[in-house]
């Protein structure tokens, strides 16, 4: 049974300001770098065979800091692990979004099919994330490798729901992981055991 460690990136200034980051190249702040450093030390004895990362700046920074504690480990960028595209809403605060006329109504009416202008729906995000995750899991299923996936809050939640066989429509019923939170997934290709740290 393989072990997959799923990690959300470290903190950014936009996390503090509650700004929508989406696919924007937002770097870690000082706290985020410290979080990644602490997590790197904590995971140092696990001997990862590979680290998969979203290509976003904040996830790659997190992955590179963790990789310092795993000599020679390769970081592979997986574009489909990037956070949901919020299109024109990226860079806006949640408070700013709430002031846009009709947005709450549209979201409530369309649910997981609602798309921000120029962005993607949760259903589209779910489709690409699950495809990417299953490709990674399939590649490693017949060995005892430990692999690390560094990604984003929304992607993290989608993977957890998928492993628990829960509909993506329940995405807003589970909490968003903290920055640099990690879960350990034991996976045999069919059944997953998910353990929060």
BELVENWO-V345144 format. One record per helix or strand. SS is the DSSP state (@ for helix, = for strand). FROM is the first residue (numbers start at 1). TO is the last residue. Records with the same first field share a line. If there is no record, write none. Layout:
SS = FROM-TO, FROM-TO
//
This chain:
= = 2-8, 12-12, 19-19, 28-28, 50-53, 74-77, 93-93, 146-151, 182-187, 192-196
@ = 13-17, 30-42, 44-46, 57-67, 79-81, 87-89, 94-98, 103-113, 122-140, 153-163, 168-173
//
